[in-house]
Amino acid sequence: MKFNTSWKKMFSDYMVWTLVIATFLILSLTIPNYFSITNFIFILVQSVTIGVLAIGEAYVLMTGNFDLSIEATLGFSVVLAGWLITAPPVGLGIYLHPLLGLLIALGVGVLVGLLNGLLIVKLGINSFLVTLAMQITLRGFAFLVTKGATLYNLPALFRKIGGATLIHDFFPVSIIIGIVFYLGAYWMLEKSSFGRKILMVGGNKEACKSSGIKTDKVLILVFIISSVLASVGGVILGSRLNTIPCTLGQNMGFTVIAACVLGGVSLTGGKGTILGVLGGVLFLGLIESALTVLDVSPYWVMFVRGLVILLAIVIDRLKNTSKPLLKLHSSTSH
């Protein structure tokens, strides 16, 4: 009985990989030239940003919270960095060193995550509301900084962060960056005491407090990690595109949440794996690449994205029928 239960849990946690393999086989058999190294690399490159954001969002969801500000954090952090390192008329014109621009982008992530965490933990405001307000605020800041313009002609050194390649200009460095982050995220969740605390806080916060775990510290650190990874994702995306519109990252947040939930992360907290999240990211990457190859109308792409998000919510609901889908109380009270 214990053996069967263990297998059922493993299948539930990694069910998304069945979807990934089945989807890849179906697309390879039905779409000409889909099964190729070039297309596979394209899928990975397109998935890196979502993948990096999904790590941080997964940690937040595992604690039983939400971070809706990641897409705006992504946009504002790289917009501010780009504005400081590019030339007029769209840039400020002080020609800050690109590496300093990178540090500023990461600093924005730290500050946003810290502010989110403090508002949620110290003032007891619901994470959904705090991060939604933060998203709107940061998006407004991005428009104010650039006056709605798109930043372009980024310095060569900055472009290399997300656009550099290896092996005769064939293998993008951004994929390596994504792999490194996932290896680190896997170690943190599976092997470190902090990772265990993340799942414990999401599972039973009061029990964690009784056992001496500093739950407030765990929550604040989780929100900082989420925002910093959003900034990293913004730098990777902006440097790869060599243009930074003030709307960069728009509508990306719910796609990231969908990837996490498809990967087995519970919206009610206390459950999830990094390998599952990676599977969710790759599944969405396969769908997006198929729509691109088939030259599907952008309107249909939006429709399909909506269906995938709805599917993720339904799957989570069916797997957690005894828990409320959205916690209306704050993170500081149970």
The 8 nearest C-alpha neighbors of each residue, nearest first, counted from 0:
[[1, 3, 2, 4, 5, 6, 7, 8],
 [0, 2, 4, 3, 5, 6, 7, 8],
 [3, 1, 5, 0, 4, 6, 7, 8],
 [4, 2, 0, 6, 5, 1, 7, 8],
 [5, 3, 7, 1, 2, 6, 0, 8],
 [4, 6, 2, 8, 3, 7, 1, 9],
 [5, 7, 9, 3, 8, 4, 10, 2],
 [8, 6, 4, 10, 5, 9, 11, 3],
 [7, 9, 11, 5, 6, 10, 12, 4],
 [8, 10, 6, 12, 11, 7, 13, 5],
 [11, 9, 7, 14, 13, 8, 12, 6],
 [10, 12, 8, 14, 9, 13, 7, 263],
 [13, 11, 9, 263, 10, 14, 8, 275],
 [12, 14, 10, 15, 275, 11, 16, 9],
 [15, 13, 10, 11, 16, 17, 12, 18],
 [14, 16, 18, 13, 17, 262, 278, 279],
 [17, 15, 19, 18, 14, 278, 13, 20],
 [16, 18, 15, 20, 14, 19, 21, 13],
 [17, 19, 15, 21, 16, 20, 22, 14],
 [20, 18, 16, 282, 22, 17, 21, 23],
 [19, 21, 23, 17, 22, 18, 16, 24],
 [20, 22, 18, 24, 23, 19, 17, 25],
 [23, 21, 25, 19, 24, 20, 18, 26],
 [22, 24, 20, 26, 21, 25, 27, 19],
 [25, 23, 27, 21, 22, 26, 28, 20],
 [24, 26, 22, 28, 27, 23, 21, 29],
 [27, 25, 29, 23, 28, 24, 30, 22],
 [28, 26, 34, 24, 33, 25, 29, 30],
 [27, 29, 25, 26, 30, 24, 31, 33],
 [28, 30, 26, 27, 25, 31, 33, 24],
 [29, 31, 33, 26, 27, 28, 32, 293],
 [32, 30, 33, 29, 27, 28, 34, 26],
 [33, 31, 34, 35, 30, 27, 38, 28],
 [34, 32, 27, 31, 30, 35, 38, 26],
 [33, 35, 27, 32, 38, 36, 39, 31],
 [36, 34, 38, 37, 33, 39, 32, 40],
 [35, 37, 39, 38, 40, 34, 41, 33],
 [36, 38, 40, 35, 39, 41, 34, 169],
 [39, 37, 41, 35, 40, 36, 42, 33],
 [38, 40, 36, 42, 41, 37, 35, 43],
 [39, 41, 43, 37, 42, 38, 44, 36],
 [40, 42, 38, 44, 39, 43, 45, 37],
 [43, 41, 39, 45, 40, 44, 284, 46],
 [42, 44, 46, 40, 45, 41, 47, 39],
 [45, 43, 41, 46, 47, 42, 174, 40],
 [44, 46, 42, 43, 47, 41, 284, 48],
 [47, 45, 43, 44, 49, 284, 48, 50],
 [46, 48, 50, 44, 49, 177, 45, 51],
 [47, 49, 232, 51, 50, 46, 52, 236],
 [50, 48, 52, 46, 47, 51, 53, 255],
 [49, 51, 47, 53, 48, 52, 280, 46],
 [50, 52, 48, 53, 54, 49, 232, 47],
 [53, 51, 49, 229, 54, 50, 55, 228],
 [52, 54, 56, 50, 255, 51, 55, 57],
 [55, 53, 57, 52, 51, 56, 58, 50],
 [225, 56, 54, 58, 57, 53, 52, 224],
 [55, 57, 53, 59, 58, 54, 225, 60],
 [56, 58, 60, 54, 55, 59, 53, 259],
 [57, 59, 61, 55, 56, 60, 221, 54],
 [58, 60, 56, 62, 57, 61, 64, 221],
 [61, 59, 64, 57, 63, 62, 58, 268],
 [60, 62, 268, 269, 58, 63, 59, 201],
 [201, 63, 61, 268, 60, 59, 200, 64],
 [268, 62, 64, 201, 267, 60, 61, 266],
 [63, 65, 60, 59, 62, 126, 66, 268],
 [66, 64, 127, 126, 60, 59, 67, 63],
 [67, 65, 130, 68, 69, 56, 127, 59],
 [66, 68, 130, 131, 69, 252, 65, 134],
 [67, 69, 134, 130, 71, 66, 70, 133],
 [70, 68, 72, 229, 71, 67, 73, 226],
 [69, 71, 248, 73, 252, 72, 68, 251],
 [72, 70, 74, 134, 73, 138, 68, 69],
 [73, 71, 69, 75, 74, 70, 76, 68],
 [74, 72, 233, 230, 229, 70, 71, 76],
 [73, 75, 71, 247, 72, 248, 76, 77],
 [74, 76, 78, 141, 72, 77, 73, 71],
 [77, 75, 104, 79, 78, 107, 74, 73],
 [76, 78, 80, 79, 233, 234, 75, 104],
 [79, 77, 75, 81, 80, 76, 82, 74],
 [80, 78, 82, 76, 77, 81, 75, 83],
 [79, 81, 100, 77, 83, 78, 82, 104],
 [82, 80, 78, 84, 83, 79, 77, 85],
 [81, 83, 90, 79, 80, 91, 85, 84],
 [82, 84, 80, 81, 91, 95, 85, 90],
 [83, 85, 94, 95, 81, 82, 97, 96],
 [86, 84, 90, 82, 94, 83, 153, 81],
 [85, 87, 92, 90, 91, 88, 94, 89],
 [88, 86, 90, 89, 92, 91, 85, 82],
 [87, 89, 90, 86, 91, 92, 85, 150],
 [88, 90, 87, 150, 145, 148, 86, 91],
 [91, 89, 82, 87, 85, 86, 92, 88],
 [90, 92, 83, 82, 93, 87, 86, 85],
 [91, 93, 86, 87, 94, 90, 85, 83],
 [92, 94, 95, 91, 83, 84, 86, 85],
 [95, 93, 84, 92, 85, 96, 83, 86],
 [94, 96, 84, 93, 83, 97, 100, 99],
 [95, 97, 99, 98, 94, 84, 100, 83],
 [98, 96, 100, 99, 157, 84, 101, 95],
 [97, 99, 101, 100, 96, 102, 157, 156],
 [100, 98, 102, 101, 96, 97, 103, 95],
 [99, 101, 80, 97, 103, 98, 102, 104],
 [100, 102, 98, 104, 99, 103, 97, 105],
 [103, 101, 99, 105, 104, 100, 106, 98],
 [104, 102, 106, 100, 105, 101, 99, 107],
 [105, 103, 76, 101, 107, 106, 102, 80],
 [104, 106, 108, 102, 107, 103, 230, 227],
 [107, 105, 103, 109, 108, 104, 102, 110],
 [108, 106, 110, 104, 105, 109, 76, 111],
 [107, 109, 227, 226, 105, 111, 106, 110],
 [108, 110, 106, 112, 223, 107, 111, 227],
 [111, 109, 113, 107, 112, 108, 114, 106],
 [110, 112, 114, 108, 113, 109, 107, 115],
 [113, 111, 223, 222, 226, 115, 109, 114],
 [112, 114, 110, 116, 111, 115, 223, 109],
 [115, 113, 111, 117, 116, 112, 110, 118],
 [116, 114, 112, 118, 113, 117, 111, 119],
 [115, 117, 219, 113, 119, 114, 118, 222],
 [116, 118, 120, 114, 121, 119, 115, 113],
 [119, 117, 122, 115, 116, 121, 120, 114],
 [118, 120, 124, 123, 116, 117, 126, 122],
 [119, 121, 117, 123, 118, 331, 122, 116],
 [120, 122, 117, 123, 118, 119, 331, 116],
 [123, 121, 118, 124, 119, 120, 117, 331],
 [122, 124, 119, 329, 120, 331, 121, 330],
 [125, 123, 119, 329, 122, 118, 126, 129],
 [124, 126, 329, 127, 128, 119, 328, 330],
 [127, 125, 129, 128, 65, 119, 64, 130],
 [126, 128, 65, 125, 130, 129, 131, 66],
 [129, 127, 131, 126, 125, 130, 132, 124],
 [130, 128, 126, 132, 131, 127, 133, 125],
 [129, 131, 133, 68, 67, 132, 66, 127],
 [130, 132, 134, 128, 133, 67, 129, 68],
 [133, 131, 135, 129, 130, 134, 128, 136],
 [134, 132, 130, 136, 131, 135, 68, 137],
 [133, 135, 68, 131, 71, 137, 132, 136],
 [134, 136, 138, 132, 133, 137, 139, 131],
 [137, 135, 133, 139, 134, 138, 132, 140],
 [136, 138, 140, 139, 134, 135, 71, 133],
 [137, 139, 141, 135, 71, 140, 136, 134],
 [138, 140, 136, 142, 137, 141, 135, 143],
 [141, 139, 137, 143, 142, 138, 144, 136],
 [140, 142, 75, 138, 144, 139, 143, 245],
 [143, 141, 147, 146, 139, 140, 145, 144],
 [142, 144, 140, 146, 141, 145, 139, 147],
 [145, 143, 141, 142, 146, 140, 79, 82],
 [144, 146, 147, 148, 142, 143, 141, 89],
 [147, 145, 143, 142, 148, 144, 141, 89],
 [146, 148, 142, 145, 245, 149, 143, 244],
 [149, 147, 145, 146, 150, 89, 244, 245],
 [150, 148, 244, 243, 245, 151, 242, 147],
 [149, 151, 243, 242, 89, 244, 148, 81],
 [150, 152, 242, 153, 241, 149, 243, 85],
 [153, 151, 154, 241, 85, 242, 150, 86],
 [152, 154, 151, 85, 241, 155, 158, 157],
 [155, 153, 157, 156, 158, 152, 97, 85],
 [154, 156, 158, 157, 159, 153, 152, 97],
 [157, 155, 159, 158, 154, 97, 160, 98],
 [156, 158, 154, 159, 97, 155, 160, 238],
 [159, 157, 238, 155, 160, 156, 162, 239],
 [158, 160, 163, 162, 156, 157, 161, 155],
 [161, 159, 158, 157, 162, 238, 235, 163],
 [162, 160, 235, 239, 238, 173, 159, 163],
 [161, 163, 239, 159, 158, 160, 238, 164],
 [162, 164, 159, 172, 171, 161, 160, 165],
 [165, 163, 171, 168, 172, 170, 169, 162],
 [164, 166, 170, 168, 167, 169, 171, 172],
 [167, 165, 169, 168, 170, 164, 171, 172],
 [166, 168, 169, 165, 164, 170, 171, 163],
 [169, 167, 164, 165, 166, 170, 171, 163],
 [168, 170, 167, 166, 165, 164, 171, 37],
 [169, 171, 165, 164, 166, 168, 172, 40],
 [172, 170, 164, 173, 174, 163, 165, 169],
 [171, 173, 175, 164, 174, 163, 176, 170],
 [172, 174, 176, 161, 171, 175, 177, 44],
 [175, 173, 177, 176, 172, 171, 44, 178],
 [174, 176, 178, 172, 177, 173, 179, 171],
 [177, 175, 173, 179, 174, 178, 180, 172],
 [176, 178, 174, 180, 175, 179, 47, 173],
 [177, 179, 175, 181, 180, 176, 182, 174],
 [180, 178, 182, 176, 177, 181, 175, 183],
 [179, 181, 183, 177, 178, 182, 184, 176],
 [182, 180, 184, 178, 183, 179, 185, 177],
 [183, 181, 185, 179, 184, 180, 178, 186],
 [182, 184, 180, 186, 181, 185, 187, 179],
 [185, 183, 181, 187, 186, 182, 180, 188],
 [186, 184, 182, 188, 183, 187, 273, 189],
 [185, 187, 190, 183, 189, 184, 188, 182],
 [188, 186, 191, 184, 194, 185, 190, 189],
 [189, 187, 194, 185, 186, 190, 191, 184],
 [188, 190, 186, 187, 185, 191, 194, 195],
 [189, 191, 186, 187, 188, 192, 194, 185],
 [192, 190, 187, 193, 194, 188, 189, 186],
 [191, 193, 195, 194, 196, 190, 187, 188],
 [194, 192, 196, 191, 195, 197, 187, 188],
 [195, 193, 188, 197, 187, 196, 191, 192],
 [196, 194, 192, 193, 198, 197, 199, 188],
 [195, 197, 199, 193, 194, 198, 200, 192],
 [198, 196, 194, 200, 195, 199, 62, 193],
 [199, 197, 269, 201, 195, 196, 200, 61],
 [198, 200, 196, 202, 201, 197, 203, 269],
 [201, 199, 204, 197, 202, 62, 198, 203],
 [62, 200, 202, 269, 268, 63, 198, 199],
 [203, 201, 269, 199, 200, 268, 198, 204],
 [204, 202, 206, 200, 205, 201, 199, 207],
 [203, 205, 200, 207, 206, 201, 208, 202],
 [206, 204, 208, 207, 203, 209, 333, 200],
 [205, 207, 209, 208, 204, 203, 210, 200],
 [208, 206, 204, 210, 212, 205, 209, 200],
 [207, 209, 205, 211, 212, 210, 206, 204],
 [210, 208, 206, 207, 211, 205, 212, 204],
 [211, 209, 207, 208, 212, 206, 205, 213],
 [210, 212, 208, 209, 213, 207, 214, 206],
 [213, 211, 208, 207, 214, 210, 209, 196],
 [214, 212, 216, 215, 211, 217, 208, 207],
 [213, 215, 217, 216, 212, 218, 208, 200],
 [216, 214, 218, 217, 213, 120, 219, 331],
 [217, 215, 219, 214, 218, 213, 220, 221],
 [216, 218, 214, 220, 215, 219, 221, 213],
 [219, 217, 221, 215, 220, 216, 214, 222],
 [220, 218, 116, 216, 222, 221, 217, 215],
 [219, 221, 223, 217, 218, 222, 216, 224],
 [222, 220, 218, 224, 219, 223, 59, 217],
 [221, 223, 112, 225, 219, 224, 220, 116],
 [224, 222, 112, 220, 226, 109, 225, 221],
 [225, 223, 221, 227, 222, 226, 55, 228],
 [55, 226, 224, 222, 228, 223, 227, 56],
 [225, 227, 108, 229, 112, 223, 228, 224],
 [228, 226, 108, 230, 224, 229, 225, 109],
 [227, 229, 231, 230, 225, 226, 52, 224],
 [228, 230, 73, 226, 232, 52, 227, 231],
 [229, 231, 73, 233, 227, 228, 232, 108],
 [232, 230, 228, 234, 233, 229, 235, 227],
 [233, 231, 48, 229, 235, 230, 234, 51],
 [232, 234, 73, 230, 236, 231, 235, 77],
 [233, 235, 231, 237, 232, 236, 77, 238],
 [236, 234, 161, 232, 238, 233, 237, 239],
 [235, 237, 233, 239, 234, 238, 232, 240],
 [238, 236, 234, 240, 243, 239, 235, 233],
 [237, 239, 158, 241, 161, 235, 240, 236],
 [238, 240, 162, 161, 236, 237, 241, 158],
 [239, 241, 237, 242, 238, 236, 243, 162],
 [242, 240, 238, 239, 237, 153, 151, 158],
 [243, 241, 151, 240, 150, 237, 244, 149],
 [242, 244, 150, 237, 149, 78, 245, 247],
 [245, 243, 149, 246, 247, 150, 242, 148],
 [244, 246, 141, 247, 142, 147, 149, 243],
 [247, 245, 244, 249, 248, 74, 138, 141],
 [248, 246, 74, 244, 245, 249, 243, 73],
 [247, 249, 70, 251, 74, 246, 73, 250],
 [248, 250, 251, 246, 247, 70, 71, 252],
 [251, 249, 252, 248, 253, 70, 254, 247],
 [250, 252, 254, 248, 249, 70, 253, 255],
 [253, 251, 255, 70, 254, 250, 67, 69],
 [252, 254, 256, 255, 251, 257, 250, 308],
 [255, 253, 257, 251, 252, 256, 258, 308],
 [254, 256, 258, 252, 253, 53, 257, 49],
 [255, 257, 253, 259, 258, 254, 260, 252],
 [256, 258, 254, 308, 260, 255, 259, 311],
 [259, 257, 279, 280, 255, 261, 256, 260],
 [258, 260, 276, 262, 256, 257, 264, 261],
 [259, 261, 264, 257, 262, 263, 258, 311],
 [262, 260, 279, 258, 311, 263, 259, 257],
 [263, 261, 275, 276, 279, 259, 260, 15],
 [262, 264, 12, 260, 271, 261, 275, 265],
 [265, 263, 271, 260, 259, 270, 262, 266],
 [264, 266, 267, 268, 270, 260, 315, 263],
 [267, 265, 268, 60, 264, 63, 324, 315],
 [266, 268, 63, 265, 324, 322, 325, 269],
 [63, 269, 267, 61, 201, 62, 265, 266],
 [268, 270, 202, 201, 198, 61, 62, 199],
 [269, 271, 265, 264, 268, 61, 198, 272],
 [272, 270, 264, 263, 265, 61, 273, 12],
 [273, 271, 275, 274, 276, 264, 263, 12],
 [272, 274, 276, 275, 185, 277, 184, 271],
 [275, 273, 277, 276, 272, 278, 185, 13],
 [274, 276, 262, 278, 272, 273, 277, 13],
 [277, 275, 262, 273, 259, 279, 278, 274],
 [278, 276, 274, 280, 275, 279, 273, 281],
 [279, 277, 275, 281, 276, 280, 16, 15],
 [278, 280, 258, 262, 276, 282, 261, 277],
 [279, 281, 258, 277, 283, 278, 282, 50],
 [280, 282, 284, 278, 283, 279, 285, 277],
 [283, 281, 19, 279, 285, 284, 280, 278],
 [282, 284, 286, 280, 285, 281, 287, 279],
 [285, 283, 281, 287, 282, 286, 46, 42],
 [284, 286, 288, 282, 283, 287, 281, 289],
 [285, 287, 283, 289, 284, 288, 290, 282],
 [288, 286, 284, 290, 289, 285, 283, 291],
 [287, 289, 291, 285, 290, 286, 284, 292],
 [290, 288, 292, 286, 291, 287, 293, 285],
 [289, 291, 293, 287, 295, 288, 292, 294],
 [290, 292, 288, 294, 289, 293, 287, 295],
 [293, 291, 289, 294, 290, 288, 295, 33],
 [292, 294, 290, 291, 295, 289, 30, 288],
 [295, 293, 291, 292, 290, 296, 289, 297],
 [294, 296, 290, 293, 291, 297, 299, 300],
 [295, 297, 298, 299, 300, 294, 290, 301],
 [298, 296, 300, 299, 301, 295, 302, 294],
 [299, 297, 301, 296, 300, 302, 295, 303],
 [298, 300, 302, 296, 301, 297, 303, 295],
 [299, 301, 297, 303, 298, 302, 304, 296],
 [302, 300, 304, 298, 299, 303, 305, 297],
 [301, 303, 299, 305, 300, 304, 298, 306],
 [304, 302, 306, 300, 305, 301, 299, 307],
 [305, 303, 301, 307, 306, 302, 300, 308],
 [304, 306, 302, 308, 303, 307, 309, 301],
 [305, 307, 309, 303, 304, 308, 310, 302],
 [306, 308, 310, 304, 309, 305, 311, 303],
 [307, 309, 257, 311, 305, 310, 306, 304],
 [310, 308, 306, 312, 311, 307, 305, 313],
 [311, 309, 307, 313, 308, 312, 306, 314],
 [310, 312, 308, 314, 261, 309, 313, 257],
 [311, 313, 309, 315, 310, 314, 316, 308],
 [312, 314, 316, 310, 315, 311, 317, 309],
 [315, 313, 311, 317, 316, 312, 310, 318],
 [314, 316, 318, 312, 313, 317, 319, 265],
 [317, 315, 313, 319, 314, 318, 320, 312],
 [316, 318, 314, 320, 315, 319, 313, 312],
 [317, 319, 315, 316, 320, 314, 265, 313],
 [320, 318, 316, 317, 321, 322, 315, 265],
 [319, 321, 317, 322, 316, 318, 323, 315],
 [320, 322, 319, 323, 318, 316, 317, 324],
 [321, 323, 320, 319, 324, 267, 316, 325],
 [324, 322, 325, 326, 321, 267, 320, 319],
 [323, 325, 267, 322, 266, 326, 316, 319],
 [326, 324, 323, 327, 267, 266, 322, 64],
 [325, 327, 328, 323, 324, 267, 329, 63],
 [328, 326, 325, 329, 125, 127, 323, 330],
 [329, 327, 326, 125, 330, 332, 333, 124],
 [328, 330, 125, 123, 124, 331, 332, 327],
 [331, 329, 332, 123, 125, 120, 119, 328],
 [332, 330, 123, 329, 120, 333, 119, 121],
 [331, 333, 330, 329, 328, 123, 205, 204],
 [332, 331, 328, 205, 330, 329, 204, 203]]
